[in-house]
Amino acid sequence: MGYLGYALMECVSAKEFWDRLSPENTIIPPPARFIYRGQKDAMWGLTPSVLRDGSRIINGMLSGGQIGFDLQVYGELRLLEEFAKNCDSIGLRLPNDSIEFRQNILNNEKLDDYYLGRKPWPGSDLIDFMALAQHHRVPTRLLDWTRRSYVAAYFAAADALRNNHDGNMAVWILNTMGLAGLYPKIQLIDAPGSTSANLAAQSGLFTLVPEKGYRGQALKNRNLEEEFYTEAGPRLWKLTLPAKLAGDVLELCALYSISAATLFPGYDGAAIAVQDSIAQWQRPRS
């Protein structure tokens, strides 16, 4: 387990998967505080969306050349600026917004502190805005988690079913007890529920590993699990299940009123729930 950075638990049935995720069945004895993340593909690491696929998102925005630390940071802030511009166009309020925030923080001309290694990217003054963007599907450095294990199960299963994934899906489980003291590089971002209705409904929070670098420096792009390579005992677990059983997991979620409609309050969530139902009706039955 040590070289992986996590402990692997493989399930063979939806019932086993569900029971292992029950809040009544703690992985280790208390005291512990668990957070959860669902992914449709168990082969994926814990990589923030804006750093996946060799920074494909940033490569598409910038023309040619190797994407290093400075261009990556530039591109990430460009995405946030674009989100702010579109919010402005329809009169949506942004967290901690002010003239100073626009001029000195959300501004690609003010990146020297990051390029010269004075402070790590992203700065704390961007986190609330970044959390809002992340929960509305803008790629950022934040990694989504939830305090509710069955919510993570829903996200893993729904994504696997919609995409006809034929491998294993996974729920990651992280014990955050004592995390700040032992792993100061890993930040646990507990954004206010008022940041986003989606965030509140999903009991969402984030992890963040800020990166300090210089102009022209290569990207590190480490997965979160790599931070635990030297952990003496398990702190991070990966619970897997064959994705062909995703429909069975969604049926269990429905019994607990966990669906896109409850996790994305509004018309969009209701519509996503319809798409989930269509995927359920069309799935092969054993």
N, C-alpha and C positions, 0 to 999 in steps of 0.2 A: 504493500500500500504506500509506503513512504515515498518512493520515487514518483508515484502518480500524483501525489498531493491530495488524494481523496480515497475513501473506501467505497467499493462497488457492491451493490446489492441487486441481484437479478431476480425479478419476479416472473412467474409463468402464467399467472391468472390475474384478471382484473380485481377479483376479491382479495387476493394476496397483496396486490399493489395498494388497494384502498385501505386495507387493514394496517399495513405498515405506515401509511400516512396519517392514520388516525391520531388526533391530539392526545388520546388516551394511551397510545403506545409509544412512549418516548424511546429514542434510539439509545440514549445514554441516561443514567440516573440524574435527577436534578442535583444542583441547579444548572439549568441550561436555558438558552433563549434561541429558538430556531426561526430561521426565515427560509423561504422556499422559492425555487425558480423552475418553471416548466419549459421544456424544449422538445420540439417534435422529433429531433434527431439526437440520439444518445451519443453519436460520434462527435458532436459539436462540443467545443470547449466553452468556457465562460468568457466570451469576448464581446465587448461593447459593439453595438451595431455600426458605429462609424469607423471601426478599425477592422471589420471583417473583409474578407475577399481581397486582401492585399491593398486595402484603402481604395477599392474600386470606385467608391462614391467620390472621393477627392480626385482621383485620376480622371474621372469623367468631367469634373469641373475645371481642371487645370490642364493645359496642353503640354504633353511630352515631359521627359525627364524623370528621374527618380524622385519619388515623394519622400522627403526627409522630414525631420521634426518641424521645421519652420513652416513648410508648405502645408503640412497636415493641420497645424494649428490655424493657419490662415484659412484653410478650407472649412474647418469646423466652425469658425466664427462667421464665415460667409453664410453657412447654412442657418445659423441663428439670426443673422441680420435679415435673411430672406424671410424667415418665419415672422420676425417682428414687422417687416414691411407689409406682409399679407394680413397680419392682425390689425395693423394701422388702417389698412384700406377698408376694413369693415367695422372699425370702431371697437375692437376688443382690447380690454385692459390687460397690461402686462405686469408681472410682479416687480415691486421695487422700482417702478419706472420713474424717470425724471430726465430733465435735460442733461444733468451731469452723467447719468447712467448711459445715455445715448452717445454723448460726446467722448467720455473717457473710458468706458468699459465695453459697451457694445459697438466697437469701432475698430476696424481693421488697421487704422493708422496708429493705433495705440498699443501695438504688440511688442514693443522693444523689451519690456520687462520679461516677457517669456522667451524671446529670441536670444537675450543676453544672459539667461540662466538666473535672473534675479528672483523669480518665483515660479512655482510649478503651475502647469496648465492642467485644468482650468482653475482660475482664481475663485475664491469663495464668493465674490460679489456677482458671479454669473450663475451660481448653482440653482437658485430658485427659478430663474428664467429657463435654465437648461432642463430642470425637472418638468416644467410645463410643456416644453417642446417635446421632450422624450415621451411623455404620456399622450401626446397627439401624433406620434409616429415620425417625428423628426429624428434622424440618427444623431446620437451624441455619445460622449464618453461614459455616460451613466449606464449601469446594468440594472434592469428591473428585477425586483424581488417582491414577495408578498409574505405577510405574517400568517396567512391562512393556507394550510397545506393543500386543501381540496381546490382552492382557486388555482394553484400551480398545476394540479392534475388536470383541471379544465383546459388551461392554455396548452399544455403538452398534447392532450388528446384531440382537442378541436383542430389545432394546426396540423397534426398528423393525419387526421381524417380528411380534412379539406384538400390536402396535398397528396393523398394516396401514398403516404410514406410506407415503404415495405420493410424497413429495418426495425430498430428499437427506438422508442421514445424515452424521455427521462425527466425525472424531477430531481433537482439538486437541493440538498439540505445543508444549511450552514449554521453552526452554533456560534452565535455572536457574543456569548458570554466571555468577557475578558478580551475581546478582539482588539480593542483600541490599545490596550497596554502591551500586548504581545506583537501586534502587527500595526504599528503606527502609520505605515504607508497606506493601509486600507481604510478608507473613510466610509462610515455608514451614514447615508443621507436620509434623514427622516423629514421629508418636506411636509408642510402643513396640509391637511386635507382640503383646505380651501384653494390650494393651488390648482386642483383639477377635480371635477366630479368623478372622473374615472379613477384617479388615484385613491380617493376616499372609498369608493365602492369596492375596490380591489384590495384594500388594506395594504397599499403599495408603499415601497421604499426603495432605496437604491444603494448600490455599492459604487465606489469610485476609487481608482488608483491614479492620482495625479502624476504627471510626468514632467520632470525638469530636464531641459535640454538647451541646445544652442542652435543658431542658424547653421544649416547644412548638416547637422548631426542626423544619423540614421535613426529610424523609429525602433522602439523596443517591442511594441505589440505583444506584450506578455498576456496570456490568459490568467484569469484570477486564480485558478487552481494551482498555478505555478508558484504563487506566493506561499503555498503550504507544503512545498517539497520537503522541508526540514522538520515539519511538525512531528513530534514524537508519538502522539496519539491522534485518533481521528477527530477532525474538526469539520471536515467537509465530506459529504456522502453523495453518491449518485445512485438513485433508485431507477431501474430500467424495467420496461415492459414491452413485449412485441407490439408494434404499432397496429397490427391487424386487430388488436383488442381495444383500440381507441374508442370505438362505438360503445362498447360495454362500459368503459369508464365514464363516458358522457351520460349514459343512462343513470349511473350512480350519482353523478353531479346533479342531474335533474331532480332526483329525490330530495336533494338538499337545497333546491332552488338556486343552484349555481349555473348560470347561463350567460350568454353575451348580453341578454336583456338586463340582467341584474348587475353585470360588471361594467357595462358601458351605458349608463343611464341616458336615455334619449332615443330618438328615432333611429340613429345609426346602430345602436345596440340591438334594438328590436329587429332591424333588418339583418344584422349579422346572425341573430338567433334563427331567423328563417333559413339562411344559408346553411347553418349547422344542421337544421332539421332535414333539409334536402340531402345533405351529405349522409345523414343517418339513414334516410329512406333508400338511398342508392347503394349503400355498402353491402358487400356479399355477406350472406348469413351462413353460419356453420350448420 
